[in-house]
Amino acid sequence: MKEVIKIVAISTSTLILFSCSSPLDKRYNSETMWADVREGSTKATDSLNHELCGQAVADNAIHGVKNEDFTYRELIDKGYKLLGKAHSEAYIDSLRKANNL
C-alpha cells in the first residue's frame, strides 16, 4: 500500500511540475512559436519577446544553427545579446529591468 501511495505521489508531483512550466521553457517550434511566446509573455513584454526571439531565429539560420536546440527563453536571451551589439549595455539592462528579466 505504501508503494502505491508513493507512486501516486511521484506521478502527481511530476504532472504538477510540468503543468506549471512556462511556455517560454518549451523547445522552439516554427509552427507554434508566435502562440507560445505570446502565451508565455505578459501584455507588456509580448512585442519585445517576439522581436528578440525573431532576431535570434534569423541569426541562427544565417549561421546554420538549429533553432530546435533552444527554448524560447534561450532565444529571447540571445536576442538581448544581439541587441547589445547595436546598443549600449545600459540600454539593454534597462530593457531587462523594465521587463523583469
C-alpha positions, -999 to 999 in steps of 0.1 A, spaced: 0 0 0 28 24 9 44 17 -25 11 26 -44 9 59 -24 45 66 -32 39 60 -70 8 82 -70 26 110 -51 55 109 -75 32 109 -106 12 138 -92 43 158 -84 57 152 -119 24 162 -135 22 194 -114 58 203 -122 52 200 -160 19 218 -159 34 248 -141 63 254 -165 62 285 -187 56 282 -225 89 301 -228 106 269 -215 94 249 -244 117 240 -273 114 261 -304 88 250 -329 84 272 -360 47 263 -363 38 273 -327 65 300 -320 42 330 -321 15 315 -300 40 300 -275 58 333 -270 25 352 -267 12 327 -241 44 329 -221 47 367 -222 28 395 -205 10 421 -225 39 445 -218 66 421 -229 48 403 -258 60 425 -286 96 427 -274 98 390 -268 86 383 -303 111 407 -318 140 393 -297 131 357 -305 127 365 -342 162 381 -343 178 351 -326 160 327 -350 172 347 -380 207 349 -367 208 311 -361 195 305 -396 223 326 -410 249 307 -391 234 273 -397 224 267 -361 193 246 -354 167 266 -335 151 234 -323 180 231 -299 169 261 -279 140 271 -257 121 303 -264 137 318 -232 172 310 -246 163 325 -279 150 357 -262 182 359 -242 202 355 -274 181 383 -289 192 405 -260 228 397 -267 223 405 -304 206 438 -294 236 445 -272 259 445 -303 240 476 -316 232 493 -283 249 502 -250 248 477 -221 229 503 -201 201 503 -227 199 465 -227 199 464 -189 171 490 -188 150 468 -212 156 437 -190 147 457 -159 115 471 -174 105 435 -184 115 419 -151 141 396 -167 
